Amino acid sequence: MRDFSFDMPDVLAAGSATYKVTNAGPQPHELNVLKLAPGKTAQDVLAWENAPSGPPPFAAVGGVNGLSPTGIEYMTLDLQSGSYVAICHIPDPASGLPHDHLGMLKAFSVRT
């Protein structure tokens, strides 16, 4: 990951795997993995975060919190088939906006 983007495949294989997470940006970041509810999108996640109402359109699956610049961590996830979002909620020091509002979210699929 780097400032305001995730460098990762659009499709991952279902099952348990360990992923290397590297922060190549000058700001701290996190990587939260959210499984989307059926029919929901990354934009639904942002809309719910801006005005939470009803159940969230996702379920948190795992991730890495507070990864410093140049930091490396490993995370193990057991992903099931479906639609997911990688997202960072850390606020940008200049604007105060969460990184996901500056484009740091990526939709991806998990397939068997």
C-alpha positions as CSV (number, residue, x, y, z in Angstrom):
1,M,0.0,0.0,0.0
2,R,1.0,3.6,-0.5
3,D,-0.7,6.9,0.2
4,F,-4.3,6.6,-0.8
5,S,-4.1,3.3,-2.7
6,F,-3.7,-0.4,-2.3
7,D,-1.4,-2.4,-4.7
8,M,-3.1,-5.8,-4.7
9,P,-4.8,-8.1,-7.1
10,D,-8.4,-7.7,-8.2
11,V,-9.1,-11.4,-7.4
12,L,-7.8,-13.6,-4.6
13,A,-8.2,-17.3,-4.1
14,A,-10.6,-18.5,-1.4
15,G,-9.1,-20.3,1.6
16,S,-6.5,-19.6,4.3
17,A,-3.4,-17.6,3.2
18,T,-0.8,-15.4,4.8
19,Y,-0.3,-12.0,3.1
20,K,2.7,-9.6,3.3
21,V,1.5,-6.1,3.9
22,T,4.0,-3.3,3.2
23,N,3.5,0.4,3.7
24,A,5.4,2.2,0.9
25,G,3.8,5.6,1.7
26,P,5.2,8.3,3.9
27,Q,2.1,8.3,6.2
28,P,0.9,5.6,8.6
29,H,-1.8,3.3,7.2
30,E,-4.0,0.4,8.1
31,L,-5.5,-2.4,6.0
32,N,-9.0,-3.4,7.1
33,V,-10.6,-6.3,5.1
34,L,-14.4,-6.1,4.9
35,K,-16.6,-8.7,3.3
36,L,-19.5,-7.0,1.5
37,A,-23.1,-8.0,2.1
38,P,-24.7,-9.4,-1.0
39,G,-25.5,-6.6,-3.6
40,K,-23.4,-4.0,-1.7
41,T,-20.4,-2.0,-3.0
42,A,-17.4,0.0,-1.8
43,Q,-19.5,3.1,-2.2
44,D,-22.2,1.6,0.1
45,V,-19.4,1.3,2.8
46,L,-18.5,4.9,2.4
47,A,-22.1,6.0,2.5
48,W,-22.7,4.0,5.7
49,E,-19.6,5.4,7.3
50,N,-20.8,9.0,6.6
51,A,-24.3,8.4,7.9
52,P,-24.6,5.0,9.8
53,S,-28.2,3.7,9.6
54,G,-29.2,0.1,10.0
55,P,-26.8,-2.7,9.9
56,P,-23.4,-2.1,8.2
57,P,-23.2,-3.3,4.5
58,F,-20.1,-5.4,5.5
59,A,-18.6,-7.7,8.0
60,A,-15.0,-7.1,9.2
61,V,-12.7,-10.0,8.4
62,G,-9.3,-8.9,9.6
63,G,-6.4,-6.7,8.8
64,V,-3.4,-4.8,10.0
65,N,-3.6,-1.7,12.2
66,G,-1.3,1.3,12.4
67,L,1.4,0.3,10.0
68,S,4.2,2.9,10.1
69,P,5.9,4.2,6.9
70,T,8.2,1.5,5.5
71,G,6.6,-1.0,7.9
72,I,6.0,-4.6,7.0
73,E,3.5,-7.0,8.7
74,Y,1.9,-10.3,7.8
75,M,-1.7,-11.2,8.2
76,T,-3.4,-14.5,7.8
77,L,-7.0,-14.5,6.5
78,D,-9.4,-17.4,5.8
79,L,-11.4,-15.8,2.9
80,Q,-14.6,-17.2,1.6
81,S,-15.9,-16.6,-2.0
82,G,-17.5,-13.1,-2.3
83,S,-16.9,-9.4,-2.7
84,Y,-14.6,-7.6,-0.4
85,V,-13.1,-4.1,0.2
86,A,-9.7,-3.2,1.5
87,I,-9.9,0.1,3.4
88,C,-7.8,2.5,5.5
89,H,-9.6,4.7,8.0
90,I,-6.5,6.6,9.4
91,P,-7.0,10.4,9.0
92,D,-4.8,12.4,6.7
93,P,-2.9,15.0,8.8
94,A,-3.3,17.8,6.2
95,S,-7.1,17.5,5.5
96,G,-8.3,15.5,8.5
97,L,-10.2,13.3,6.2
98,P,-10.0,9.5,6.6
99,H,-7.8,8.0,3.9
100,D,-10.7,6.0,2.5
101,H,-12.4,9.3,1.6
102,L,-9.2,10.2,-0.3
103,G,-9.4,7.1,-2.4
104,M,-7.7,4.5,-0.2
105,L,-10.2,1.7,-0.6
106,K,-10.1,-1.1,-3.1
107,A,-12.9,-3.5,-4.1
108,F,-11.7,-7.1,-4.8
109,S,-13.2,-10.5,-5.3
110,V,-12.5,-13.9,-3.7
111,R,-13.1,-17.0,-5.8
112,T,-12.7,-20.7,-5.4
